[in-house]
């Protein structure tokens, strides 16, 4: 019904439904076609109940509209799929079709050479640089002090039950001030920046699942992307592609900014904080299943905390 209503809003006649091309906990994406024109219809769902989520559909549609408007004003190539129509009552919207393979698929493919992995990082960094340039804000320090109450409360909850998390909390608190004082560019924030959300083809790269969740320093997009690549190292395919993932990380930071080397401390602090959140949430129940699921995050957190504590 949601797809039918979106097609009706697009003009109805001549559109054919080709099927579901992606399904996640919070969405379903359908491909539709009229002649040579291809479009996507996304249904937004509540992650828990799987009920239609109209607020999410409106938020994502508005984000795509803002990106399209800002890109056009700069004369830039479209950075994300262009929004076509919103069916808020059905928690769905239509957008232009984006072709290509995800950067994750490409870097993990056995046929991808090292120089292509580095190039993928440069493509990702260049895309994010252009994305942030659409809403360039004044340079500022990071807001890490606002995270300290959360860290302290979790540390009190955990106490002596998890020494690695207790140490991580201590180091995060000790290094927060130094990390926060480093000046960084600021912009709107993608909200789910990872290689899964970059489609690469011969014509360039398209960003997916743009959230525009906040306005903050660019660390809040850089750190999640770097964490995602680090965690991929622990996946079955990623274990054999670790050098390629590291080359992609290096290319990403280099292409994003020549000043990225000056941001090591705030980026490592935020990466550690995000990993700390992941691990702490699973540690609450302390079940073996929860601990096993977050084991890669624990390993990466320990490595990041060692760097901060050195």
GIQUI-V638113 format. One record per backbone hydrogen bond with DSSP energy under -1.0 kcal/mol. NH is the residue of the N-H (numbers start at 1). CO is the residue of the C=O. E is the energy in kcal/mol with one decimal. If there is no record, write none. Layout:
BEGIN
[[NH & CO & E] [NH & CO & E]]
END
This chain:
BEGIN
[[5 & 1 & -2.3] [6 & 2 & -2.0] [7 & 3 & -2.5] [8 & 4 & -2.2] [9 & 5 & -2.2] [10 & 6 & -1.5] [11 & 8 & -1.1] [12 & 7 & -3.4] [13 & 11 & -2.8] [15 & 12 & -1.5] [16 & 33 & -2.9] [18 & 31 & -2.7] [21 & 29 & -2.8] [22 & 29 & -1.3] [24 & 27 & -2.7] [28 & 43 & -1.7] [29 & 22 & -2.7] [30 & 41 & -2.9] [31 & 19 & -2.5] [32 & 39 & -2.5] [33 & 16 & -2.3] [34 & 37 & -2.8] [37 & 34 & -2.1] [39 & 32 & -2.5] [40 & 95 & -2.9] [41 & 30 & -2.3] [42 & 93 & -2.8] [43 & 28 & -3.1] [44 & 91 & -3.1] [45 & 26 & -2.7] [46 & 51 & -3.1] [50 & 46 & -2.1] [53 & 44 & -2.7] [57 & 53 & -1.8] [58 & 54 & -2.5] [59 & 55 & -2.5] [60 & 56 & -2.7] [61 & 57 & -2.4] [62 & 58 & -2.5] [63 & 59 & -1.9] [64 & 60 & -2.4] [65 & 61 & -2.1] [66 & 62 & -2.4] [67 & 63 & -2.4] [68 & 64 & -2.5] [69 & 65 & -2.4] [70 & 66 & -2.5] [71 & 67 & -2.6] [72 & 68 & -2.3] [73 & 69 & -2.0] [74 & 70 & -1.5] [76 & 71 & -2.5] [84 & 94 & -3.0] [85 & 94 & -1.2] [87 & 92 & -3.0] [90 & 87 & -1.1] [91 & 88 & -1.6] [92 & 87 & -1.8] [93 & 42 & -1.7] [94 & 85 & -2.8] [95 & 40 & -2.6] [96 & 82 & -2.2] [97 & 38 & -1.3] [101 & 200 & -2.1] [103 & 198 & -2.1] [106 & 102 & -2.0] [107 & 103 & -2.4] [108 & 104 & -1.9] [112 & 109 & -1.6] [117 & 113 & -1.7] [118 & 114 & -2.2] [119 & 115 & -2.0] [120 & 116 & -2.3] [121 & 117 & -1.7] [122 & 118 & -2.0] [123 & 119 & -2.6] [124 & 120 & -2.5] [125 & 121 & -2.8] [126 & 122 & -2.4] [127 & 123 & -2.2] [128 & 124 & -2.4] [129 & 125 & -2.1] [130 & 126 & -2.1] [131 & 127 & -2.4] [132 & 128 & -2.6] [133 & 129 & -1.9] [135 & 132 & -1.5] [137 & 186 & -2.5] [140 & 184 & -2.6] [142 & 180 & -2.0] [146 & 143 & -1.7] [147 & 144 & -1.8] [148 & 145 & -1.1] [151 & 147 & -2.0] [152 & 148 & -2.9] [153 & 149 & -2.5] [154 & 150 & -2.3] [155 & 151 & -2.4] [156 & 152 & -2.2] [157 & 153 & -2.0] [158 & 154 & -2.6] [159 & 155 & -2.7] [161 & 158 & -2.2] [166 & 162 & -2.2] [167 & 163 & -2.4] [168 & 164 & -2.1] [169 & 165 & -2.6] [170 & 166 & -2.0] [171 & 167 & -2.6] [172 & 168 & -2.5] [173 & 169 & -2.2] [174 & 170 & -2.4] [175 & 171 & -2.3] [179 & 175 & -2.4] [180 & 176 & -2.6] [181 & 177 & -1.5] [184 & 140 & -2.8] [187 & 216 & -2.6] [189 & 214 & -2.7] [197 & 194 & -1.7] [198 & 195 & -1.3] [199 & 206 & -2.9] [200 & 101 & -3.2] [201 & 204 & -2.6] [204 & 201 & -1.3] [206 & 199 & -2.4] [207 & 79 & -3.1] [208 & 197 & -2.9] [211 & 190 & -2.6] [212 & 190 & -1.1] [216 & 187 & -2.2] [218 & 185 & -2.2] [220 & 217 & -1.8] [221 & 218 & -1.9] [222 & 218 & -2.3] [223 & 219 & -2.6] [225 & 221 & -1.4] [226 & 222 & -2.3] [227 & 223 & -2.6] [228 & 224 & -2.5] [229 & 225 & -1.9] [230 & 226 & -2.1] [231 & 227 & -2.7] [232 & 228 & -1.8] [234 & 231 & -1.7] [235 & 232 & -1.7] [239 & 235 & -1.9] [241 & 238 & -1.1] [245 & 241 & -2.3] [246 & 242 & -2.3] [247 & 243 & -2.1] [248 & 244 & -2.1] [249 & 245 & -2.1] [250 & 246 & -2.3] [251 & 247 & -2.4] [252 & 248 & -2.3] [253 & 249 & -2.1] [254 & 250 & -2.2] [255 & 251 & -2.3] [256 & 252 & -1.8] [257 & 253 & -2.0] [260 & 257 & -1.4] [262 & 259 & -2.0] [263 & 260 & -1.6] [267 & 263 & -2.4] [268 & 264 & -2.6] [269 & 265 & -2.5] [270 & 266 & -2.5] [271 & 267 & -2.6] [272 & 268 & -2.4] [273 & 269 & -2.5] [274 & 270 & -2.6] [275 & 271 & -2.2] [276 & 272 & -2.8] [277 & 273 & -2.3] [278 & 274 & -1.9] [279 & 275 & -2.6] [280 & 276 & -2.9] [281 & 277 & -2.2] [282 & 278 & -1.2] [283 & 279 & -2.0] [291 & 287 & -2.5] [292 & 288 & -2.4] [293 & 289 & -2.1] [294 & 290 & -1.4] [295 & 292 & -1.2] [298 & 294 & -2.2] [299 & 295 & -2.3] [300 & 296 & -2.4] [301 & 297 & -2.6] [302 & 298 & -2.5] [303 & 299 & -1.9] [304 & 300 & -2.4] [305 & 301 & -2.8] [306 & 302 & -2.1] [307 & 303 & -1.7] [308 & 304 & -2.3] [309 & 305 & -2.5]]
END
